[in-house]
Amino acid sequence: MRDVECTNPGVARALTFAVEGSGKPRHQVAREAGMHRETLQRVMRGERPIAVDEATQILTTCGAYPKATLLLTMAGQEDLACQWMRNEMGQFLEEFLAVLPMHLDRTLGRRVADLRPRWANGTSQLVARMLSKHIDEFTDRDFAATLGR
């Protein structure tokens, strides 16, 4: 199967942000990503379509979390993709998205057919609130443990 190519301007901007923030010269990023320097330049300008595997290689070379970055960018969340591409939120999202389908399938089983797309927004808000509460609980426990010493 041939890799899917896209000319999404958001992808070009996210790749440019990754390359410029990598701390590496463009020729080095191109070499490490396995492409010619001019090809990388054309991709960054949005003049050349890029395959998903090529974009993944560029992002990986630049120290970004490629799956999370590309997913956010393709979902129209380019600003968050750039903000999170190199930090723990990007890593969290990448790992979360990798295991979420398996857990949904395992937990819901045949009930997956009962899901409604309109529930997605509310479910995402619920997950975000649960994570926030979880972080607060850990912080409170760490603080209490520090005071107890």
N, C-alpha and C positions, 0 to 999 in steps of 0.2 A: 504494500500500500504506500502510495506517495504521500510525503508529509504535506500538510496543509500550509499554504502560504497566505500571507495577508499583507495589506498595505495600509493598515489602520494607522492614522496619524498619531493616535495616543500611544501605540506601541513604539513608534519611532521616537517620540518624546521621552518615554520611559527608558528606552535603551540609551538615548543620549544622556539622560540624567545619570544612569548607571555608569556609563563610560566616563563621563566627566567627574563623577564622584569617586571613581575607583582608585585614584592616586597613581594610575598607570598611564603612560603615553598611549595614544590611540594605536600606534603601530604595534605596540606590545599586546594590547587587548586583541587586535585583529589576529596577530600571529597565534596567541594562545587559544583563540576561539576557532582557529583553523580556517581563516579567510584572508583575502587580500585587504590591505589597508584601504584601498579605494572602494572596495565593496562595502566595507564597514561604513565609510563616509556616506555612501549613497543610501544605505539603510537608515542611518541616522538622520539624513535629510528627508527621508520618506520617499525617495525616488526609486527605490528597489524593493519589491516584495521580499518578505523574509519568511522562511519556513520556521515552524515552531521549534524544531530541534536546533536551528541556528540561533534563534532568539534565546533559547535556554542556555546554549553554550556561551553566548555573550554575557548573559546575566550571571552565570556561574563564574566565569572568568573575572567579572567585576565584583564578586563577593556578595551578590544579591541572592535572594531566595526566588528562583525562577518561576516556579509554579504559582506561588502566591502573587508575585508581581504581574505575571501575564493574566491570571484570572481577574485580579482587580482591575487591570487596565482594560481588558476586554469587556468587563462589566460596567465600564464608564466611571470607575473610581481611580483615575490616573493619579490624582493628588495623593491619595492614600497609598497607592502602589509605590510612588516615589518616597513617601515618608517612611513606609514600613519595610522597604526592600532589603535593608541591611540590619534591621534590629530584631529583638526578640518577638515582637508582634508579627513580623513577617515569618519568622521561623514557626511560631505558634500556629499561624494561619495555614502555612504549608503542611504541617503535621496534622492539624485538625481536619483539613480537607481531604487528606490522604486516607484517613480512617473513618470519617463520617459515613460514607456510603455503606461500608461493611457493617458498622454498628446500626445504622438505620435498617438495613436488610435483616440483620440478625434479630433485632429487637421487635421490629414490626411484622416481619414474616409476611403472611398473606394480607395483613391489614394495610400494607403499603398501597394497595389499590384504593383504600379509603381516604388517603391524603387528598387535600384540596390545595391547589396552588395559592389560593388567597390566604392560607394559614402561614405562609413562609415569612412574611414580615413580622407577625406577632411571635412566631417561634424564634426568630432571630433576636428579637427584643428580650424574650424570656431567657435565652441562652446568655445574652450579654449581662442581664441582671444577675443570673446565677453565678457567672464568672466574677462579677464585681463583688458579690457577697462572699464568695469563696476566698478571694484575695483579702477582703477585709478581715475574715476570720483568721487567716494565716498571719496577717499583720498583727492582729490583737493577741494571738498566741505568742508570737515572737516577742512582742512588747512585754507581755506578762512574764514570760520566761526571763527576759532581761532584768526586770524589776525584782524577780525572785532570787536573783544571784547575790 
